[in-house]
């Protein structure tokens, strides 16, 4: 075994150099006719990106002695079905490593190489997003998880009594206005406005409008514009 030799096989397309392309075998899954009875002989060792030819380094595939032995690599990633049945939990608790948080959605199936977008139809608040695959002896494979939302404000005050000094008020101007500069363009999904002596803020859905400035205007009349709190929910567009 110490005098074993390795075979380096480069498959070239046309007349281009192999350096022009990526080694797609690294993302594949290898099999062989019959593996040699040794822990270092796994078929996937031949696609681990390591060109070391010494068998005892654990980077070579090795079959049993047989007639017409073969080795094969499937260039398509394996096992997309492993994610089937995974549950998504969202909350502020780490109970049961996040699995004890409220359940919001199940992943029934995502085809190999594809992405699944899950849109929540109601406000979901939480610090932790946990993906759990229930069952024994399961593999959980995630290639990318993207979470879109906004940071819940922690220091805003919805106090609506004028004497609490938490409201703004204009003069009795014609078409009075108030403006917020977000600093950069954001995709705004909703705006909450708390009125004087009204403890329930009014939500205005913006359906993902892009903009930097949020303007509140009372048009076509002279009026005091009083705002006790304005909350803008969205995400910055980089």
C-alpha positions in Angstrom: 0.0 0.0 0.0 2.9 2.4 0.7 3.9 2.2 -3.0 0.4 3.0 -4.2 0.0 5.6 -7.0 -2.7 8.1 -7.6 -4.5 9.0 -10.8 -5.1 12.7 -11.5 -7.9 13.0 -14.1 -8.8 16.5 -15.6 -11.8 16.6 -17.9 -11.3 19.5 -20.3 -14.0 21.2 -22.4 -12.9 22.1 -25.9 -9.4 23.7 -26.0 -9.8 25.7 -22.7 -7.6 25.3 -19.7 -9.0 23.5 -16.7 -8.3 26.7 -14.7 -11.1 28.4 -16.8 -13.7 26.3 -15.0 -14.7 25.5 -11.4 -14.2 22.0 -10.1 -17.9 21.0 -9.9 -17.0 17.6 -8.6 -16.5 19.1 -5.2 -20.2 19.6 -4.9 -21.0 16.1 -6.2 -21.5 12.7 -4.5 -19.2 9.7 -5.4 -19.9 6.0 -5.3 -17.8 2.9 -6.3 -18.5 -0.7 -7.1 -17.4 -2.1 -3.8 -15.4 -0.2 -1.2 -12.2 -1.7 0.2 -12.8 -2.7 3.8 -10.9 0.2 5.4 -12.1 3.5 6.8 -9.8 5.5 4.5 -11.2 4.0 1.3 -14.4 6.1 0.9 -15.3 6.9 -2.7 -15.8 10.6 -1.8 -12.1 10.9 -1.0 -11.5 11.2 -4.7 -13.4 14.5 -4.9 -12.3 16.2 -1.7 -10.2 18.8 -3.4 -6.9 17.2 -2.1 -4.4 15.9 -4.7 -2.3 14.0 -2.1 -1.5 10.6 -3.5 -0.5 8.8 -0.4 -3.4 6.5 0.6 -2.7 6.8 4.3 -3.4 10.5 4.2 -7.1 9.6 3.8 -7.6 11.4 0.5 -7.9 8.5 -1.9 -10.8 6.2 -3.0 -10.0 2.5 -3.0 -12.2 -0.4 -4.2 -12.1 -4.1 -3.4 -10.2 -6.4 -5.8 -12.9 -7.5 -8.3 -13.7 -7.8 -12.0 -14.2 -4.5 -13.7 -14.3 -2.3 -10.6 -15.7 1.1 -11.2 -16.0 4.6 -9.5 -18.6 7.2 -10.3 -19.3 10.8 -9.4 -22.8 12.3 -9.6 -22.3 16.0 -10.3 -25.7 16.9 -9.0 -25.9 17.6 -5.2 -27.4 14.8 -3.3 -30.2 14.4 -0.9 -32.5 17.5 -1.4 -35.3 15.6 0.2 -33.5 15.7 3.6 -35.0 19.2 4.3 -38.6 17.9 3.8 -40.7 18.4 6.9 -38.5 20.9 8.6 -40.3 23.4 10.8 -39.6 27.1 11.3 -40.0 28.6 14.8 -39.7 32.3 15.7 -39.6 34.0 19.1 -37.4 35.6 21.7 -36.8 32.4 23.7 -34.1 29.7 23.4 -36.2 27.1 25.1 -35.4 23.7 23.7 -32.7 25.4 21.6 -35.4 27.5 19.9 -37.6 24.5 19.1 -40.0 25.4 21.9 -40.8 28.7 20.2 -44.1 29.2 18.4 -44.3 27.2 15.1 -45.0 29.3 12.0 -44.3 27.3 8.9 -43.3 23.8 7.6 -41.0 23.2 4.7 -42.7 20.5 2.6 -40.2 20.3 -0.2 -37.6 22.5 -1.9 -36.3 21.1 -5.2 -32.5 20.6 -5.5 -30.7 23.9 -6.0 -33.8 25.9 -5.6 -34.9 28.4 -3.0 -38.2 28.8 -1.1 -39.6 32.2 -0.1 -42.0 32.1 2.9 -44.1 35.2 3.3 -45.9 35.8 6.6 -49.3 37.4 6.3 -49.2 38.8 9.9 -46.7 40.5 12.1 -44.2 38.0 13.4 -41.8 39.3 16.1 -38.8 37.5 17.5 -35.1 37.5 18.0 -34.4 33.9 17.1 -35.3 32.0 13.9 -35.0 28.3 14.4 -35.2 25.6 11.7 -36.0 22.2 13.2 -36.1 18.8 11.5 -38.1 16.6 13.8 -37.2 12.9 14.1 -34.3 10.6 15.0 -31.0 10.4 13.0 -31.8 13.2 10.6 -29.4 15.4 8.5 -30.3 19.1 8.4 -28.6 20.7 5.4 -29.1 24.5 4.8 -27.2 26.3 2.0 -28.5 29.7 2.8 -31.1 31.3 5.1 -32.2 34.9 4.5 -34.5 36.7 6.9 -36.2 40.0 5.8 -37.8 42.3 8.3 -37.1 45.4 10.4 -35.8 46.1 13.9 -38.6 46.6 16.4 -38.1 50.0 18.1 -37.2 49.8 21.8 -37.0 53.5 22.7 -40.0 55.2 21.1 -42.8 56.6 23.2 -46.5 56.4 22.2 -47.4 58.7 25.1 -50.4 60.7 23.8 -51.1 63.1 26.6 -49.9 66.6 25.6 -48.6 67.2 29.2 -46.2 64.3 28.8 -44.1 66.3 26.3 -44.0 63.5 23.8 -46.0 65.1 20.9 -45.1 67.6 18.2 -47.4 70.4 17.0 -47.3 72.9 14.2 -49.0 76.3 14.1 -52.4 76.5 12.5 -50.9 76.8 9.1 -52.5 76.1 5.7 -51.6 72.6 4.7 -49.2 72.0 7.6 -46.6 69.3 7.2 -44.1 67.1 9.0 -41.2 65.3 7.4 -38.8 62.5 8.4 -35.5 62.0 6.6 -34.5 58.3 6.8 -31.0 59.2 5.6 -31.0 56.7 2.8 -33.6 55.1 0.5 -35.6 52.5 2.2 -38.3 50.0 1.2 -41.1 51.1 3.5 -43.9 48.6 4.3 -45.9 50.4 6.9 -46.1 53.6 9.0 -47.7 53.8 12.4 -49.0 57.2 13.6 -50.1 57.9 17.2 -52.5 60.8 17.5 -53.0 63.0 20.6 -55.3 61.4 23.2 -55.5 58.3 21.0 -53.8 55.3 22.5 -54.1 53.1 19.4 -51.8 54.1 16.6 -53.1 54.0 13.0 -51.2 51.8 10.7 -50.8 52.9 7.1 -49.7 50.1 4.7 -47.2 51.2 2.1 -46.9 47.9 0.2 -43.1 48.2 -0.1 -42.7 51.7 -1.4 -39.2 53.0 -2.0 -38.2 56.4 -0.6 -36.0 58.4 1.7 -38.5 60.9 3.0 -41.8 60.3 4.9 -44.1 63.3 4.7 -47.3 63.8 6.7 -49.5 66.6 5.4 -53.0 67.9 6.2 -54.0 69.3 2.7 -56.4 72.1 1.7 -57.1 73.6 5.1 -55.5 75.5 8.0 -54.9 73.2 10.9 -52.6 72.2 13.8 -50.7 69.0 12.9 -50.2 67.1 16.1 -48.2 63.9 16.1 -47.3 61.9 19.2 -45.3 59.2 17.5 -44.4 58.2 14.0 -43.0 54.7 13.4 -41.7 53.7 10.0 -41.2 50.0 9.3 -39.1 48.8 6.4 -35.5 47.9 5.3 -32.7 50.0 3.9 -31.9 49.5 0.2 -28.1 49.2 -0.1 
